[in-house]
Amino acid sequence: MSPINRRAALSGLLGGVAASALPVGAVFAQTNEEAAPLGREWAGMKWRKGIEGQRMADLGDGTFLNPIMSGDHPDPSILKAGDDYYMTFSSFESVPGIHIWHSRDLVNWRPITAALTTNIGSVWAPELIKHEGRFYCYIPARFPNYRSNYVIWADRIEGPWSEPVDLKIPANIDPGHIVGEDGKRYLFLNGGDRVRLTDDGLATDGPLEQVYDAWRYPEDWIVEGHAQEGPKLLKRGDYFYMITAIGGTAGPPTGHMVIAARSRSIHGPWEECPHNPIVRTRSGAEKWWSRGHATLVEGPTDGDWWMVYHGYENAYWSLGRQTLLDPIEWTDDGWFRAKGGDLSRPIPMPRGGQAVPHGMALSDDFTTDKFGTQWSFYDPQPNEKDRLRRENGVLHMKAKGKAPVDCSPLTFVQGEQAYQIECEIEIDPGAVAGLILFYDRALYAGLGFDPTRYVTHQYGIERGRPANPHGRRMFMRLTNAYQNVYFDTSADGVNWKRFDRGMEVSGYNQNVRGGFMMLRPGLYAAGEGEARFKNFKFRAL
């Protein structure tokens, strides 16, 4: 063999089987960023680092960079009460749900409570309001065999919140509350429907009526569908304004949009804004896709107005719909326009207001109860919380089902493009447990173990089962590095070994599976007996 051919053969060997026996750094230097499958064109965007390195919108220099709520915070409903702002979002199958957050400057937010603790089905776009000193939240929800809209109420935003009251509205979603010039309370709903409420807001008081046909975009626009939904109403000056979402929530990045109409009476007729659409993603090259489902809110300083809505982050469908803040201005003709553009650049902070500590730590030593504020079960049974017990810094979880598909994993929302979670896990002889990235019962990824074997979860199915050298107790680490996922395991939490199965998860999203959710990290325990979790750590990368 010639020297050239010999060198070529050796090079091929080192690039193939033999390379796996060498230290990784000796052959290739590879970063998480370099291996990212998508979104590298936005790598130059830098957010301020908050708790555990989580990104913050407030850049600390008088500007902010969207999103104001990273991760899955869709269909935002915002309420101004004096100097305080409160916001909640769709929570879908996760219970507790209807998480309420508080701000005093519209940019920095802290969690207060989860107002909904009863499973009423998949929770879609809610409406949080305050009326005559009492807080209300109107909630559309659906089980496979029953759909309706509900209301819960509280005299204090922190609760306690009432049990859900069924309004018996089965065919509609996306309630938007308004008091008319007649002093009566109304819910506007998707499809241009409306129903009057009783004065206490806890029942309907009349038939469902179709009262508004939304503006139509040009037929050659690339959208998901007309999908008239998310009506949000306010009274300003002589007019009632109705802000509506059309174009479809996901699908093509250029679909979802914000439109407006107004009327001098709550009973119409409704005049379409001549500047529609107010907001729309015009190109898939923009930072934020599918922008829509907006609510207008006045800023901390009089005359300073803003709009909150959701959008998907370019290349990161798997993070779900995130909450965006867009400045608006009222024009001389009594309409308004958005000023933020595609929101990929810093924007001056709202004038006035005071920052609250933003976000929360997602690490958990299990000495305090973070169930509801952080952790939620997926589609739980009424007694699901009985599976959990905290004792001496250990979370005990009773096993259920045979795999993540039927065990109601315990998950949470996070908003980072790259992060690590880590936990010490011990299992009973009949249990299997581990770390999971969970979209729904048919789509999840992760790593678990029983006393003798690992089990890998990929595409929502259980795949490889290599031997487990650690037995019934190990430390496990899951890294989601810009949608590349890999695992490390350890017997002592000090010396780690890379698990020989990684996966790419950018396709674990609404446009592939439906359901409008995000890929949530979490814990699971299946089989028999229980699993014990200790010292759960979260770190943004």
C-alpha positions in Angstrom: 0.0 0.0 0.0 1.4 3.4 -0.9 2.0 6.0 1.8 -0.8 8.1 0.4 -3.3 5.3 0.5 -2.0 4.2 3.9 -2.6 7.7 5.2 -6.0 7.8 3.6 -7.0 4.5 5.2 -5.7 5.6 8.6 -7.6 8.9 8.3 -10.8 7.0 7.4 -10.3 4.7 10.4 -9.8 7.6 12.8 -12.9 9.3 11.4 -14.9 6.2 12.0 -14.8 3.4 14.5 -11.4 4.2 16.1 -12.4 7.8 16.7 -14.9 6.7 19.3 -12.1 5.3 21.5 -10.2 8.6 21.6 -11.0 11.6 23.8 -13.5 13.7 22.1 -11.4 16.9 22.3 -8.4 15.1 20.7 -10.2 14.7 17.4 -12.9 17.3 17.0 -13.8 20.4 19.0 -17.6 20.7 18.9 -19.8 23.1 20.7 -23.5 22.9 21.4 -24.0 26.0 19.3 -22.2 24.4 16.3 -24.3 21.3 16.5 -27.6 23.2 16.7 -29.8 22.1 13.8 -31.7 25.4 13.4 -31.7 29.0 14.3 -28.0 29.9 14.2 -28.7 33.1 12.2 -30.2 34.5 15.5 -27.3 33.4 17.7 -26.1 37.1 18.0 -29.2 38.0 20.0 -28.3 38.2 23.7 -30.6 38.5 26.6 -29.8 39.5 30.1 -29.2 36.5 32.4 -31.5 36.0 35.4 -32.0 33.3 37.9 -30.1 30.1 36.9 -29.0 31.9 33.7 -32.5 32.1 32.4 -33.1 34.9 29.9 -34.7 38.1 30.9 -36.3 40.7 28.6 -35.2 43.6 30.8 -31.7 44.4 29.5 -30.9 46.7 32.4 -30.1 49.7 30.2 -33.6 51.1 29.7 -34.5 48.7 27.0 -36.0 45.2 26.7 -35.7 42.4 24.2 -38.7 40.2 23.6 -40.0 37.8 24.8 -41.2 39.2 28.1 -42.4 35.6 29.1 -40.2 33.0 27.4 -41.4 29.5 26.8 -44.9 28.3 26.5 -47.1 31.3 27.6 -49.8 31.4 24.9 -53.0 33.3 24.5 -52.0 36.0 27.1 -54.8 37.7 29.0 -53.6 40.8 30.8 -55.3 42.9 33.4 -54.3 46.3 34.8 -55.5 46.9 38.4 -54.2 50.2 39.7 -50.4 50.1 39.5 -50.4 46.3 39.2 -50.6 44.1 36.1 -51.7 40.4 36.2 -51.4 38.0 33.3 -52.4 34.4 32.7 -52.2 32.0 29.8 -53.6 28.8 28.3 -52.5 25.8 30.3 -53.9 23.0 28.2 -53.6 19.5 29.8 -51.4 20.6 32.7 -53.0 20.8 36.1 -52.7 22.9 38.3 -53.3 25.5 35.5 -54.2 29.2 34.9 -51.0 30.4 36.4 -51.2 34.0 37.3 -48.2 36.3 37.1 -47.7 39.8 38.5 -45.8 42.9 37.1 -45.6 46.6 37.8 -43.7 47.6 34.6 -45.0 45.1 31.9 -41.6 43.6 31.4 -40.6 41.9 34.7 -43.0 39.2 36.0 -43.2 37.0 39.0 -45.5 34.0 39.6 -48.3 34.3 42.2 -50.5 31.3 42.0 -52.2 28.6 39.9 -55.9 29.5 40.0 -57.3 26.3 38.5 -56.7 23.1 40.5 -59.5 21.0 39.1 -59.1 19.2 35.8 -61.8 20.5 33.5 -60.1 19.3 30.3 -57.7 21.0 27.9 -57.7 24.7 28.9 -57.5 27.1 26.0 -57.4 30.9 25.8 -58.7 32.3 29.1 -59.9 35.8 30.0 -58.7 37.4 33.3 -60.7 40.5 34.4 -61.7 42.5 37.5 -65.2 43.7 37.9 -66.6 45.6 40.8 -63.8 44.6 43.1 -63.8 40.9 42.3 -61.5 38.9 40.0 -62.9 36.5 37.4 -61.3 34.2 34.9 -63.3 32.8 32.0 -61.9 29.5 30.8 -62.8 27.4 27.7 -62.0 23.7 28.3 -62.6 20.5 26.6 -62.5 16.8 27.3 -62.9 14.4 24.3 -66.6 13.9 25.1 -67.5 17.2 26.7 -66.7 20.8 26.0 -67.8 24.0 27.7 -66.7 27.4 29.1 -66.3 27.9 32.8 -65.7 30.8 35.2 -63.7 30.9 38.5 -63.6 33.9 40.8 -61.7 35.3 43.8 -61.8 38.3 46.0 -58.0 38.4 46.1 -55.8 37.7 43.1 -53.8 35.3 45.3 -56.9 33.3 46.0 -58.5 31.3 47.2 -60.1 30.8 43.8 -63.5 29.2 43.5 -64.2 25.8 41.9 -65.1 26.1 38.2 -68.7 27.1 37.4 -70.0 25.6 34.1 -71.5 28.3 31.8 -72.9 25.6 29.5 -71.4 27.1 26.3 -70.2 24.0 24.5 -69.5 25.2 20.9 -67.2 28.2 21.5 -63.8 29.1 22.8 -61.8 32.3 23.6 -64.1 34.3 25.8 -63.6 38.1 25.9 -65.4 40.1 28.6 -66.8 43.6 28.3 -69.4 45.7 30.0 -71.7 47.5 27.5 -73.1 51.0 27.5 -76.2 49.3 28.9 -74.3 48.2 32.0 -74.7 44.6 31.1 -71.9 42.1 31.0 -71.1 40.2 27.8 -68.7 37.5 26.6 -67.6 37.7 23.0 -66.4 34.4 21.6 -64.7 32.9 18.6 -66.5 33.1 15.3 -68.0 36.4 16.1 -70.4 35.0 18.6 -71.6 36.8 21.8 -73.6 35.9 24.9 -74.9 38.2 27.7 -74.0 37.3 31.3 -76.0 37.7 34.5 -74.9 40.6 36.6 -72.8 38.3 38.9 -71.0 37.0 35.8 -71.6 33.3 36.8 -74.2 32.3 34.3 -75.4 33.2 30.8 -78.5 35.5 30.5 -79.8 35.0 26.9 -79.0 33.2 23.7 -75.8 32.9 21.8 -75.7 35.4 19.0 -73.5 35.9 15.9 -72.7 39.6 15.9 -69.4 40.1 13.9 -67.8 38.8 10.7 -64.1 39.6 10.8 -62.1 41.3 8.1 -60.7 39.1 5.4 -57.1 39.1 4.2 -56.3 38.8 0.5 -56.9 35.3 -0.7 -53.4 34.8 -2.0 -51.8 35.2 1.5 -50.2 32.1 2.9 -52.0 31.3 6.1 -53.4 28.3 8.0 -57.0 29.4 7.8 -59.3 32.3 8.6 -60.0 31.1 12.2 -61.7 34.1 13.7 -60.9 33.8 17.4 -59.5 35.5 20.5 -61.7 38.6 20.7 -60.5 41.1 23.3 -62.5 44.2 24.0 -61.9 47.6 25.6 -63.8 50.9 25.9 -61.7 54.0 25.1 -63.3 57.4 24.5 -66.5 57.1 22.4 -65.7 53.6 21.0 -65.6 50.0 21.9 -62.6 48.4 20.3 -62.5 44.7 19.4 -59.1 43.1 18.8 -59.4 39.8 17.0 -56.9 37.0 15.9 -57.3 35.5 12.4 -55.1 33.5 10.1 -54.7 30.4 12.2 -52.5 30.0 15.4 -49.7 27.9 13.9 -49.1 26.4 10.4 -47.2 28.8 8.1 -45.2 31.5 10.0 -47.0 34.2 8.0 -50.5 33.1 9.1 -51.5 34.4 12.5 -52.3 38.1 12.7 -54.0 40.9 14.7 -56.9 42.9 13.4 -59.2 45.6 14.9 -62.7 46.9 14.6 -64.7 49.5 16.6 -68.2 50.5 17.3 -69.9 53.3 19.3 -72.3 50.6 20.8 -71.6 47.1 22.1 -74.4 46.0 19.8 -72.6 47.3 16.6 -72.3 47.9 13.8 -68.6 47.2 13.8 -66.3 49.3 11.6 -63.1 47.5 10.4 -59.8 49.2 10.9 -58.5 50.6 7.6 -55.0 49.6 8.6 -55.7 45.9 9.1 -53.8 43.8 9.9 -52.3 45.7 12.8 -49.6 43.0 13.3 -48.5 40.1 11.0 -45.4 38.2 10.5 -44.7 39.0 6.8 -41.6 36.7 6.3 -40.4 33.4 7.7 -37.0 35.1 8.0 -38.3 37.3 10.9 -37.4 36.4 14.5 -41.0 35.9 15.6 -43.5 33.8 13.7 -47.3 33.4 13.9 -47.8 36.6 15.9 -51.4 37.2 17.1 -54.0 36.9 19.8 -53.5 40.4 21.2 -54.8 42.5 24.1 -54.3 46.2 24.5 -53.2 47.6 27.9 -52.3 51.0 29.2 -48.7 51.4 30.5 -47.6 52.6 33.9 -47.6 56.2 32.6 -50.9 57.6 31.3 -51.1 57.7 27.6 -48.5 55.0 27.1 -50.1 52.0 25.4 -48.9 48.5 24.7 -50.1 45.3 23.2 -49.3 41.8 24.4 -49.7 38.8 22.1 -48.0 35.5 21.5 -45.6 34.2 18.8 -43.4 31.3 18.0 -39.6 31.8 18.1 -37.9 31.3 14.7 -36.6 27.7 14.6 -38.0 26.9 18.1 -41.6 25.7 17.6 -40.8 23.2 20.4 -40.8 26.1 23.0 -44.4 26.8 22.2 -45.9 30.3 21.9 -44.1 32.9 23.9 -45.5 36.3 25.2 -44.4 39.4 23.3 -44.8 43.1 24.2 -45.3 45.6 21.4 -45.6 49.4 21.8 -48.6 51.0 20.1 -49.7 54.6 19.4 -53.2 56.0 19.0 -53.6 57.9 15.7 -55.6 61.1 15.0 -58.3 59.0 13.4 -59.0 57.1 16.6 -57.3 53.9 15.5 -53.9 52.6 16.7 -50.8 51.1 15.1 -48.0 48.8 16.4 -44.6 50.4 16.5 -42.3 47.5 17.3 -41.8 45.9 13.9 -40.6 42.3 14.0 -39.5 42.7 17.7 -36.0 41.3 17.1 -34.3 44.4 18.5 -34.3 46.1 21.9 -37.3 48.4 22.6 -37.4 51.3 25.1 -38.9 50.1 28.4 -42.4 51.3 29.3 -42.3 54.7 31.1 -42.8 54.6 34.8 -43.5 51.5 36.8 -41.2 49.5 39.0 -39.5 46.2 38.3 -40.4 43.1 40.4 -37.9 40.2 40.6 -38.4 38.4 37.3 -39.1 34.7 37.0 -38.4 31.9 39.4 -35.8 29.3 40.1 -36.6 26.0 38.4 -34.2 23.9 40.5 -36.0 22.2 43.4 -34.5 20.7 46.6 -38.1 19.5 47.5 -38.0 21.1 50.9 -40.9 23.5 49.9 -44.0 22.8 47.9 -43.6 24.1 44.3 -46.6 22.0 43.0 -48.8 24.4 41.1 -46.3 27.3 40.8 -43.8 25.2 38.9 -44.8 21.5 38.7 -48.0 20.3 37.1 -49.3 16.9 36.1 -50.3 16.1 32.6 -54.0 15.3 32.3 -54.3 14.1 35.9 -57.0 12.1 37.6 -58.8 13.8 40.5 -56.6 12.3 43.2 -53.3 12.6 41.2 -51.6 14.8 43.8 -51.9 11.9 46.2 -49.1 10.3 44.3 -46.7 12.9 45.6 -45.1 13.2 49.1 -42.2 15.4 50.2 -40.0 14.3 53.1 -36.6 15.4 54.2 -35.7 16.9 50.8 -36.9 13.9 48.8 -39.9 13.8 46.4 -41.6 10.5 46.6 -43.7 9.7 43.5 -46.0 6.6 43.3 -45.5 4.8 40.1 -48.4 4.7 37.6 -49.0 3.1 34.2 -46.3 1.4 32.1 -44.5 4.4 30.5 -44.8 8.2 30.0 -47.7 7.5 27.7 -50.0 6.7 30.6 -48.2 7.8 33.8 -49.1 11.5 33.9 -45.6 12.9 34.0 -44.8 15.8 36.4 -43.6 18.7 34.1 -42.9 22.4 34.0 -42.6 25.3 31.6 -39.1 26.6 30.8 -38.1 29.2 28.1 -34.5 28.5 27.2 -33.1 27.4 23.8 -30.5 25.4 25.7 -30.5 24.0 29.3 -29.7 21.1 31.5 -31.7 19.3 34.1 -30.2 16.9 36.6 -31.5 14.7 39.4 -30.7 11.9 41.8 -33.2 9.1 41.3 -33.9 5.9 43.3 -36.5 3.4 42.4 -38.3 0.4 44.0 -37.7 -3.0 42.4 -40.8 -2.8 40.2 -40.5 0.8 39.1 -39.1 2.6 36.1 -38.3 6.3 36.3 -36.3 9.0 34.7 -36.1 12.4 33.0 -38.5 13.3 30.2 -39.2 15.9 27.6 -42.9 15.6 27.2 -45.2 17.0 24.5 -48.1 14.7 24.9 -48.9 11.0 25.1 -47.9 10.3 21.6 -44.7 12.5 21.4 -42.0 12.5 24.0 -38.3 11.9 24.5 -36.2 10.9 27.5 -34.2 8.3 29.4 -35.4 6.1 32.2 -34.2 3.0 34.0 -35.4 -0.1 35.9 -33.0 -2.1 38.2 -31.3 -3.8 35.4 -31.8 -1.9 32.1 -32.1 1.6 30.7 -35.1 2.5 28.5 -34.8 5.2 25.9 -37.9 7.2 24.9 -37.9 8.6 21.4 -40.8 9.7 19.1 -43.2 8.8 21.8 -42.2 5.1 21.9 -39.9 3.0 24.0 -36.8 2.0 22.1 -33.3 0.7 23.2 -32.9 -1.2 26.5 -29.1 -1.4 27.2 -27.8 -2.8 30.4 -27.9 -0.5 33.5 -24.7 -0.7 35.5 -26.0 1.5 38.4 -28.8 -0.6 39.7 -31.8 1.1 41.5 -30.1 4.4 42.2 -28.3 6.8 39.9 -27.7 10.5 39.0 -29.1 11.4 35.6 -28.6 14.5 33.5 -30.5 15.6 30.4 -29.1 18.3 28.2 -31.3 20.0 25.6 -28.7 21.9 23.6 -30.6 23.9 21.0 -32.9 21.0 20.3 -30.2 18.3 20.3 -30.8 16.1 23.3 -28.2 14.0 25.1 -27.8 12.2 28.5 -25.2 11.6 31.1 -25.4 9.2 34.0 -23.3 8.8 37.2 -23.1 6.6 40.3 -21.9 9.4 42.6 -22.9 12.7 40.9 -19.2 13.5 40.3 -18.0 11.2 37.6 -20.3 11.2 34.6 -20.5 9.0 31.5 -22.2 10.0 28.3 -25.2 7.7 27.4 -24.8 6.3 23.9 -28.1 7.6 22.4 -28.9 11.1 21.5 -31.7 12.7 19.6 -32.9 15.8 17.8 -36.3 17.2 18.8 -37.1 20.3 16.8 -40.0 18.4 15.2 -41.7 17.8 18.6 -44.2 20.6 18.1 -47.7 21.7 17.1 -47.1 21.6 13.3 -46.2 17.9 13.5 -48.4 16.7 16.3 -51.1 19.3 16.9 -52.3 20.2 20.4 -50.7 23.7 20.6 -48.3 22.8 23.4 -44.5 22.8 24.1 -41.9 20.2 24.8 -41.8 20.3 28.6 -39.0 18.9 30.8 -40.0 16.8 33.8 -40.0 13.6 35.9 -41.9 10.4 35.5 -42.4 7.2 37.5 -44.1 4.1 35.9 -44.5 0.5 36.9 -45.0 -0.5 40.5 -43.9 0.9 43.9 -42.4 4.4 43.8 -39.5 6.5 42.7 -37.7 9.0 44.8 -36.2 12.2 43.4 -33.6 14.3 45.1 -31.9 17.6 44.4 -33.4 18.5 41.1 -31.2 21.1 39.3 -32.0 23.3 36.3 -29.4 25.4 34.5 -29.6 27.5 31.4 -26.7 27.1 29.0 
